[in-house]
Amino acid sequence: MIVLECLFLTIAPCDAAEPWQLGSQDAATPMMQGIIDLHHDIFFFLILIFVFVSWILVRALWHFHYQKNPIPQRIVHGTTIEILWTIFPSIILMFIAIPSFALLYSMDEVVVDPAITIKAIGHQWYWTYEYSDYNSSDEQSLTFDSYTIPEDDPELGQSRLLEVDNRVVVPEKTHLRIIVTPADVPHSWAVPSLGVKCDAVPGRLNQTSISVQREGVYYGQCSEICGTNHAFMPIVVEAVPRKDYGSWVSNQLIPQTGGA
């Protein structure tokens, strides 16, 4: 049993921060997967540069030690090496810049006709979510507040300062538009596994598009200092099958309709 648990923990998706974690959380959207791939590609170039520069330093220290060369050789300039150390870094930067700009511009793209639009409103210190597609009237709307679970009242299995009382439920493999705005001071709606960080600026409506590719619960936090309880504004997005999402929407709207 212990072996199976360890194996499960090893292969299970990492959708929340873990102790001593060094890498990124597992990607749940194509955008986050692109960010991770770009990081790995750039890290490959960094390793090559580190090894090459280290080799040059060690070689210089070994061959030009004062005991081996009491009288140092004077070199005024070297045209060949100056050309090489100008051309090669330029080529490396070009290989890094091309995928970087491609990813950057793709992150700014917004789906023209999204299936669902969700509006996230930042408050001091909680979030309000509005599912605009279901707001047919003043009496019937899908709007709720999302507060953090207090530290002294968590349930078994809940993450400290990351769990909320009302999660943002979305269908998997569906184009979503997230509109972010604050009601008071600047905030930032960020979920690492989804590759999303959208600033909430007073007086502005910022938007971003996501498409969650797998079921799961994804944790994030407000990433803009917004006051005393800035650390108590978690974000929880739960991706479910479309059938379950339809049932969740119906359950959210039925009590309001019955009360009306």
N, C-alpha and C positions, 0 to 999 in steps of 0.2 A: 504493500500500500504506500509506504513511504517513497519507494522508487517511482511508482506511478505518479505520485504527487509532484515529485521533483521533475519528472519528465514533462508533466503538464505545465508546470511553471516555466519550464525552459522553452516550450514551443508555443505557449499561449501568447496571443497578441498583447503588446504592452501599450495600453491606451491611457495610462496615467503615470505620473512621475514615480519612480522607484528609488529606494535608498541606494546611494552610491552609483546612480546611473550616469554614464558618460555619453552615450549616444542619444540619438533622437528616438522619440516614440514611434511605434509602428505606424506606417501610413495607412489611412483609411480613405483617402481621396487621391485622384491622379495628380493633383497639385502638390500634395505632400510627398508623393512618390518621386516627383520631379525634383523637389528640393533635396531629398535624400540622395538621389542619383548624382545631382550636381555637386553635393558635398563630397561624395566619394570620388568623383572625377578630379576635383580640385585637390583633394587630399593625396591622390596619386602623384600629381605634379609636385606637391609639397615634399613628399618623401624623396622623389628623385633629386630635387634641388638640395634638400638637406644632406643626402648622401654625397652628392657631388661637392658641395661646399666643405663638408667635413673632411673629405678626402684631400682636397686642396690644402686645407689648414694643417692637417696632420703631416702631409708630405712636405709642406714648407717648413714646419717646425723641425722635422727630421733632417732634411737635407741642408737647411740653412742655419743650423745650430752654431753658436759662436765658437765652439770647440772645433768643428769641422771647417768652418770658414771664418777665420779670425779677421780677414779683410773682406768685408762685404762687397759684392759686385754692384756697381752703379748702373742702373738702367734708366735712361732718360724717358723713353717712350717705346711703345710697341704697336705699330699700326694694325697688324693682323689681329692681335688679341683684343684691341679696342673695338674693331669691327665685329668680332665674334661675340663679345659680351654686350654688344648693342643689338645685334640681329636676333640671337637666340632668345633673350628675354622678351623681345617684341613678339616673336612667334608663339612663345608660351602664353603671353597675355592675350593674344588673338584667339588661341584655342580655348582659353577660359572665358573670354568676353562673349563669344558667339552664343554658346548655350546659356550663359548668364542673362543676356538681353532677351533671348527667346523665352526663357522662363519668366523673366520680369514682365514682359508684355502680355504673356498668357495669363499671369495672375491678375492683370488689370481688366481682362476681358469679362464682360457681364453677359449672361444668357439673355437673349432678347425676349424669349417667351418661356419663362420658368413655369414649372408645374405648381410650385407653392412659393408664396412670399411670406416671410416671417420678419416682423419688425422687433428689434431688440432695443429697449429703452433703458439706459443706465440711470440709476438713482444712487444717492448716498444712503445706504449701501446695499442695494439689491437690484435685480433686473426685472423688467416687465416685458412680457412677450405678447405680441399680437399676431394672430394668424389672419391676415387681411382677407384671404379668399373666403372666409366663413363669416365675415361680419356683414350679414345681410340687412341688419337693422340695429337700432339702438337697444332693442330688447334681446336680440340674439347675436352674440359675438364670442369669439374664442380668444379670450385675453386672461392672463393670469400673472401673478407675481411669483418670483423665484427667490427665496431666502436661503441662506446657508443654514445647515444643521448645526446647532450649538455644540461646542466641544464636549459638554457634559451630557449630551443626549444623543449619541450616535447608536445605531443598531449594529448588530454583528455583521462584519464584512464591509461596512462603510468606511471610506477614507476620511481621515481627519481634515477638516476645513476644505474639503473638496465636494462633499455631498450637499444636495439641495432638497427642499421639500417638493418642488415641482420641476421636473425635468422637461427639456425641450425634446419632444418626440417628433422624429422625422422618418419618412420612408426611405429605404435603401434604394440605391441606383435610380435616383430621381433628381432632376435639376432643381435646385433650390436657390432662391434669392434671399439674402439676409440684408435687411436695411437696419443700420445702426445709428442711433442718435441719443444724446443725453437729455435729461430733464433738468440738470443743474450744472455740474462741473464736468470737465472732460473725463471720459472713461475709454476703455479699449476692450473690445470683445475678441478674445483670443482662445483658440483651441488647438494645441500643437498637433494632435493626431490628424486633424482635418486640414492643416496647413493654412489656417485662417488667423489673421490679426487685423481687425478693422477698427480704426480709431473712431470714437464718438466725440464729435466736436460740437459745442453749443451753437445752435443756429444753423446746423448743416445736417443733411441726410447723406451718409456714406453707405455704399452698397457693395456687396461681394457675392460671388456665386460659388456654390459647392455642390458636389455630388458624392454622397457617401456610398462606397462600394461594398460594404459588408456590415452585417449586424454587429452591434456592440454598444458600449457605453463609453463616451469620450469626455474627458475632463479638461477644463480650462479655467482661467482666472482673468479678472480684470488686470490689464497690463499697463495701466496708466495711473500714476499716483493720484488718488482722488480724495484724500482726507484720512482721518483717524482710522477708520475701519476699512481701508483699502484692501487689506489682506483677507477680508471676509466677504468677498464678492465672487464666489466660484460660479462656474458655468458647467452644466452637465447636458450633453446632447446624447439622446438614446436613439439609435437607428434600428428600426424594426421592419419586418416584411410589410408590403403594401396592404395586405389584408388586415393585419393587426393595426396598422395605422388608421385605416378606415374605421375600425371598431373603436379605437381610442378617440377619434374625432366625434363619433356618434355619442359616446359616453360623456364627452365634455359638453356637448350641446343639448343633450336631452334634459339634464336637470334645469338648465336655464329656460328651456321651452316649457317644461312642466310648471315651473314657478310662475311664468308669465300667464 
